[in-house]
Amino acid sequence: MVKFTSKEIRDIIISMLVIALVFAYVFGGRNINVALTLMPITLIAVGLGFVLHELAHKFVAIKYGFYAEYKMWVEGLFLALVTTFVLGVVFAAPGAVYIHGYHIRDDQNGKISIAGPLTNIGLTLMFLGLLATPLASSQIIFEIGYLGASVNSFLAVFNLIPLSVLDGAKVFRWNPFIWIVTMGIALGFTLSLMFGLLI
């Protein structure tokens, strides 16, 4: 059964708000007033991707019988605020799901890890689907769809980089072929959106 502690809910909400704020500030041309008006859009487009990515890790870990809890990184959130408001570049490390239990096999660790990027790929498809509907004629809906698809595909690519602290290293260790296919899909979406091939 999936349970959330009050501290975990607090950490998720704070992390989500900070992530939405820093992206809103950058997309708003580093204008705090514009950023505040963009917050509802970035909460949906970016915050949703962040939260569901982490919850995917949690749900799969619990399925395997492990205890999993999201914890924010205060230092990472502070770094995100500093780099965004001083340099105008988002460098966010808001937190992670901590998994506790006895020996975690490579296949279990790989499946827990790939759940996050797969969630972002699924959200990319969802936001692209939104852009294909008549609703996208609305400027707000278009911004949500485009930003949601772009950020989520990038989050999938970034997290699949095979470095030890990221999901990609554990996925690659478990199954290099699945890593290649998943990275290829995520990278394909990211580059296509970057060059306007899907819009």
Beta strands, then each sheet from edge to edge (+ up, - down):
strand 1: 67-72
strand 2: 95-100
sheet 1: 1+ 2-
end
